[in-house]
């Protein structure tokens, strides 16, 4: 109880999925310099027209 559920439109979810898929393809072609275990946690920044959405699992508003 007390949890807030945020509505995310289907188009936004699809855009996020496509960005993640593109990033996975890019990383498979051009691997990151350090293994994922050694890299610091980073935010997923998704550019949009006139704004940027930043998604972090540890900063979800409650």
C-alpha positions as CSV (number, residue, x, y, z in Angstrom):
1,X,0.0,0.0,0.0
2,X,1.2,3.5,-0.6
3,X,2.8,2.8,-3.9
4,X,2.4,5.2,-6.8
5,X,1.9,3.7,-10.2
6,X,3.0,5.9,-13.1
7,X,1.2,5.7,-16.4
8,X,3.5,5.3,-19.3
9,X,1.9,5.5,-22.8
10,X,2.4,2.5,-25.1
11,X,4.3,4.7,-27.6
12,X,6.8,5.7,-24.9
13,X,7.3,2.1,-23.8
14,X,7.8,1.1,-27.5
15,X,10.4,3.9,-27.9
16,X,12.2,2.8,-24.8
17,X,12.3,-0.8,-26.0
18,X,13.6,0.3,-29.4
19,X,16.4,2.4,-27.8
20,X,17.4,-0.5,-25.6
21,X,17.5,-2.9,-28.6
22,X,19.5,-0.4,-30.6
23,X,22.0,0.0,-27.7
24,X,22.4,-3.8,-27.4
25,X,23.1,-4.1,-31.1
26,X,25.6,-1.2,-30.9
27,X,27.3,-2.7,-27.9
28,X,27.6,-6.1,-29.6
29,X,29.4,-4.4,-32.6
30,X,31.4,-1.9,-30.5
31,X,31.9,-3.4,-27.0
32,X,32.4,-1.0,-24.1
33,X,35.9,-0.4,-23.0
34,X,35.4,-2.0,-19.6
35,X,33.3,-5.0,-18.7
36,X,29.9,-4.1,-17.2
37,X,30.9,-5.2,-13.8
38,X,33.6,-2.6,-13.7
39,X,31.6,0.3,-15.1
40,X,29.8,2.6,-12.7
41,X,26.0,2.7,-12.7
42,X,24.8,5.1,-15.4
43,X,21.4,6.6,-16.2
44,X,19.6,5.6,-19.4
45,X,19.2,8.9,-21.2
46,X,16.7,8.8,-24.0
47,X,16.7,11.9,-26.2
48,X,13.4,13.3,-27.3
49,X,12.3,16.4,-29.2
50,X,12.9,19.3,-26.9
51,X,13.6,17.1,-23.8
52,X,15.5,14.2,-22.4
53,X,14.0,11.4,-20.2
54,X,16.3,9.9,-17.6
55,X,15.3,6.5,-16.2
56,X,17.1,5.2,-13.1
57,X,15.8,2.2,-11.2
58,X,17.1,3.7,-7.9
59,X,15.4,7.0,-8.3
60,X,11.8,6.1,-9.0
61,X,9.6,8.5,-7.2
62,X,7.4,7.1,-4.5
